Amino acid sequence: MNLTITPIKVEELSALMLEDAVKEGWLYSTYDVDCYFNYPLNRIYAIHVDDELAGCVLLHESLSRVQGSPLRSAGFFLVKEKYRGQRIVGPLLWQNAITASISREMLVCFHAVPRAVNFYERLGFLRTSLVNIFYSLQLKQINNAQLAAIIPLIENAVLKRITSFHEIDGYTETLFNGASGAGFCDFIHHWVARADAIILAYYEQGVVKGYGVLTVCKQSDKEGETSLCYRVSPLYADSIEIADSLLKALVYDAWQNKAERIELNSLASADSPFASKLADLGFIASGKNFVIANHNHLIDNKAAILDKVFASLPLEYPHEVTGGFD
């Protein structure tokens, strides 16, 4: 068995994201392929077994520095099913693509599905107290009356769809400032520039007090019918009330676009106020992942920034908690 590891080609990433990832329940779109492949701080590696594509992993080299340490994350670690269980392909890919590129002086923070936690623990990454819950909503089940409250907010320009990114850049910088926030500001600026991004901002007296972003995570055309799914990522707001209004507005936009489903990841546990808002709209919790790190003592579940993070960035990137140190 001949194993080779190389920088991934765009057609390889496309095949893994659009064909293989869906078998794991992970939804990606062609917009995701383009964004992940072209973001300059992503390094994505493919592993081949006898010239056949067997998997990949992404290393994100953030511009942030947390207490003087460079910040890194890993994600989209996918090995095709036929190559699992041998303890060869996955470990070799991780060793050569991730372990060889990081050091103990770095803070490496990323997300892990429950079944992978033991693997990461053997590599020196420990669970933190943060757990991201996966929520999804089937839009055909939505009660339109629940969305009626946002119509006056839209009519009075309290809630607005924006096209000029500088309108939210200032709010982003209030969340992620200083050295620890630099990487988040840079990534979010690229993320919202996607062609498919729908950005809604909430204004009070002309000042942005929160925003949410919809991006396409699945789009397919079969027999003349389009299947469309969105993710909410991220959703930041100064209060639960503002977050609730933004969420409803994003759901309303997705419904108007005839989407089938919306998904998001949130730290909102079952007994939290935001989880209640999600449940009222029909969102169902159907999975979870753990935030893990090599220096897990640096991850503070009481960090002030978490009060404003209602839906997280994509799981391939560091959790926002690492951007709130300054």
N, C-alpha and C positions, 0 to 999 in steps of 0.2 A: 504494500500500500504506500503510494507516493503522496506525501502531503506538502502542499505549497501554500504560502500566505502572501498575498499581494494587496496593494491598494485596490479597492473595489472599482469596477466599471459601472457606469450608470445603468446599463442594461441588466447587469447582475443585481444591482440594488433594486431595480424595478421588479424583477422576477421574485425576489425574496419578499419585498414589501406587499406586492399586489397579489401574489399567488400563495406563498408559503405562510406568511404571517397570519392570514385569515384563518388558517387551521388552528392557530393558537388563540383565536378570538381577538386578534389585534387588527384593527382596521386602519388602512393607509390609502391615500389617493395618489394620483400622479403629481398633484401639487406638493405632496409630502416628499415624494422622490426628488423632485427638483429642489425643494428647500433644503433637505438634509444633505443632498449631494453637493450643493453649491455653497453652503454656508462655510466661509473660509476657516473657521475654527473647529470644524469637524474633521476627524480622520477616521475613515471607515475602511475596514480590512475584510477581505474575503478569504476563505480557506477552500482549497480544492483538494479532492481526493481522486488521484489518477485523472487529473484534468476535468473532473466534474465538480461543479459548484456545490459545496456542502454546507456553507453557512457564512455568517459575518458578525462583526461587532463594531460598535461606534465608540470612539474616544472623543470627548468634547473638551477642548482646551480653553477654558473660560479666561476672560481678561481679568476676572476678579481675583483679589488677594484677601484672604481671611486671616486676620491677625498676623499678617506678613507672609502667610503661606499661599502659594498658587492653588487655585481651585480647579479640580478636574471632575468629570463624571463619565460613566460608561452606560451604554444602553443598546437597544436593539441587538442583543446577544442572542442570535438564532442559529441553531444547528438543525439541519433537516432530520426528520424523524428516523430515516434509515441509518443515520450515523450516530444516533444517541445510544447511551448505555454501554459504549465501549471504553469510556473514560480516556479517549485518545483525542478525538477531533476538537471537542469543546475546550478541554484543558490546554491543549497545544495552542489553539487560537488565542485564548485569554493570556497565556504566558507571553506569547510573542507580540501581541498587539497592545495589551494593557499593562501587564506587569513590567515589561521592558521599557515602558514609556512613563512610568510614574516613580515617585520616590517617597520615602517616609516624611520628607519635609512638606509634601503636598497634602492638602485636604481633599480626599477623594470621596465624594458623596453621590449616591445614586439610588435607584429604586430596585427592589427585588420582589419577585413573586414568591409566595410562601415556600413552594417546593425547591427553590434555589437557595434559600437562606443558608442551609448547612454547607453548600458548596462555597459560598462566599466567606463564611466563617472560617473555613479551613485556609482561606487566603488572607485572613487578617481583617476582614470587614465585619463589623458587628451591627446588630440591630439598634436603632435609636428608638425613642419612645413615640416617634411619629409614624402614623399609619394612614396611608392614602386609601380612601374608599372609592371604588368605581361605581358610578351611577349612570343609568341609562333611562331614556324615556321614549316610548313608542308614540309618535305624534298622532296617530289615528285614535289614541285613547284620550287625547287632551280635551278638557272641557273649555271651550272658547270663552265662556263667561268669566273664567278665572283670569283671563288676559285683559278683560275690559278696563281694568283700573289703569293700565298704562296708556290708553288712548289719549286722555287729556294731557299726560306728560309729554307725549310725542307732539301733540298739537301745539303745546305751549313751549316747545323747544327745550324742555328740561331734559328729555332724552333725545339724542340726535345721532344719526349715522354720520360718521366723519370720514373724510377722504384725505385730509391734511394731517400727516402723522405728528407734526409738531404740537398739535392740540393735546395729544396725550403724552408726549415726551416729558413735559413738565411734571405731570402727575407721576409718571414712572420714576423720575429722578427724586421725587419726594420719598418714594418707597425704598429705592435702591440708590443710596448716595455713598460717596467716598469710594475707597478702594474695593470694599466687598461688593458694592453694587455695580461696578463698571461693566462686568460681563453680562449682567442681566439687562442693563440698559441697551447694550450693543445687540444682544440676541433678540430682544423684544422688538427693537427697531427693524431688524431683518424679518422677523416672524410676521409682523403686521403688514409688511410690504408685499406679501403674497397676493397673487392675482385673485385668489378666491376669498380673501379675508373680508369679513363683515365686522366693522368696528362700531360699537355703540358707546357713547359717553354720556354720563349723567352730570348735569350742570346745576350749580347753585349760584345765583347772581353772576353768571358768566364764568364761573370757575369750575373746572373739572373736579368732581368728587369721587369719581370711579369710572371704570370702563370694563367692557367685556368684548371678547373676540370670538367669532365663529369661524372655523375653517372646515373645509370638506375633508372628511376622513374616509369616505367611500363614494364613488360615483361610477355607475355602470349602466350600459344600455343593452337591453335584451328585448328582442322582438318589438322594437319601437317604443319600449317603456324605459324610463330612466329611474334608477334606484339611487337615492341621494341620502347620505347621512352626514351629520355635522358633529364636531366636538366644540365644547366651550373651553377655551384655553388661551389665555387665562381669564379670570374674573376677579378684579380687584376693586374694593370699595371702602369708603370711610365708615360705613355702618351696615348692619344687617338689612335695614330698610332700603338703602340704596342698592345693595346687592340683590335684594328680592326684585326690585323694579327692573334692574338690568337683566336679570335672569329671565323674567317674563317677556321683556322686549326681545331678547335673543330667541326665545322659544317662538314668539310671534313671527319674527322674521323667517325662521326656519320653516314654520308652518305655511307662511305665504309662499315660500319657495318650493312647497310640496315635498319637503323632506320626509323621510320615513322615521328617522330616529335622531336623537341627540345623546351624546355621552359626555361625561366629564369626570375628573378626578378631584376629590376634595378631602381635606382632613376632617370634615364634618362627620362626627360619629353619630350613631343612631339617636342619641338623646340631646343633640345640639340644636340650637334654634335654626341654623341654616338647613340642617337635615330635615327639619319639620317643613320648611319652605319647599324643599325639593319633593318631599312626600306629597304635599298639597297639590303639586302640579302633576304628580304621577310618576316621578322618578323612582326607580327601584335600585337598591344596592345589590350588586351582583358580583362582587369580587373585591380584592384588596391587594395592596403591595406595601412593603415596608421600606422606609427610608433607612439606608445603611451607610456607614462611613468607616474609614480607617481610624479616625480620631472622633469617636462618637460623643466624647465629652464636650465637644464644641457645638453640638446640635442641641439647642435649647427649646424645649416644647412650650416655653412661656415667653418666647421672644415676641416683642411688640408687633413686629411685622405680620405675624400670623393672624392678628385681629383683622387684617385687611385683605388676606388671601383667601378667597372663597372657592376658587377653582384654580388648579395648578397649571404650570407650563407642561409641555409634553414630558413624559417620564424619562426620556433619554437625556434630560438636562438636570443640573443640580436643583434640589428643592429650594424654593425661595427663602427658606429660613437662613440659608448661608449668605444671603445678600443683605441681611439686616443688621450687620455688626457695627456699622459706622453711624 
